[in-house]
Amino acid sequence: MDASGRNGGGETVQASEFLERSARRALVTGASRGLGLEIGLGFARAGYQVALNGRDADALEAAQARLAAEGIRAEVIVGDL
């Protein structure tokens, strides 16, 4: 889809329809605790595939376990963005 809202075939696509067609993914920084973790949980509960990022590997592992306890799979990316 280009900036005019048209896909390659010239058909106009509404933003909501585009989101329904596409995979929804979220990379959440600062996700090892606090607000970042809660944002990650919110995205995951809304059906997004979530990747959690932070600097503390142990805290990220605990955050991943918290999501797993709710049946949510999350990727973990340790690093400073």
Buried (B, 14 or more C-beta within 10 A) or exposed (E): BEEEEEEEEEEEEEEEEEEEEEEEEBBBBBBBBEEBBEBBBEBBEEEBBBBBBBEEEEBBBEBBEBBEEEEBEBEBBBEEE
